[in-house]
């Protein structure tokens, strides 16, 4: 079974082909091959919560329904876990190994079934329990309050963009060595998951200092304590993040973006990086924008995880032919 992750724009390309919309003819062969391979259970096309969020952002209900029909026909309800759920499982594994304690719970499955799995509500939904009509409704219809919740998650993307811009400005202003710049970004990756680290230590029954300074990161530290802690984290953060595959992948993508000062950060980079990182680790093929294919190639993630990256979904038939014969 070949697992293929399509970013939102590539789902839209296939949707155009499925519904006879302008520009869709070019992707008709890819759609036909995808349908046949799904029917023969040779491939699967998991959806992530990122897909749900981006679909809900479309203002036109008819458009959302057309796209949701395409997604559900090819995914059949197969889903990819959220980045936080995968992060928590990876943290449990790291802490269990470092502290030599048993895993506190079963890992959250990277691939599962239905919106309940994708959204973190239920990791073990059986395939036979899926009602695809209900799954279609989840995908096509915005949940109550979606627009008000961070402007449809856009506010969170804006904050993410601003944070990366601040880090980029600091790198340029301080003229840091590449090694120091990488260490600073790795520290930011640890700070980003401080709550997850705190919860993981509690699940393992360990004190906050069991991981040294990594377990002591908190947003309510004084400026003096926070500054001292960040200095202690600099030589430790990169190796710690490297122990967690999806967090390591996200950091490597961020590093590639930061290495080119001409790159501009976009609010949607938050979703792109988070879900591309998970897909690169847990899927066989990712089809995404050309710029992200470039970053994936430079990051060496594709070789590390034996993943293929494409920028054009029209290339999928030949790629699948090469893989499955």
Buried (B, 14 or more C-beta within 10 A) or exposed (E): EBBBBBBBEBBBBBBBBBBEBEEBEEBBBBBEBBBEBBEEEBBBBBBBBBBBBBBBBBEEEEBBBBBBBBBBBBBBBBBBBBBBBBBBBBBBBBBBEBBEBEBEEEBBBBBBBBBBBBBBEBBEBEEEEBEEEEBBBBBBBBEEEBEEEEEBBBEBBBEBBEBBEEBBEEBEEEEBEEEEBBBBBBBBBBBBBBEBBBBBBEBBEBEBEBBEBBBBBBEEBEEEEBEEBBEBBBEBBBEBBEBBBBBBBBBBBBBBBBBEEEBEBEBBBBBBBBBBBBBBBBBBBBBBBEEBBBBBEBBEBBEBBEBBBBBBBBEBBEBBEEEEE
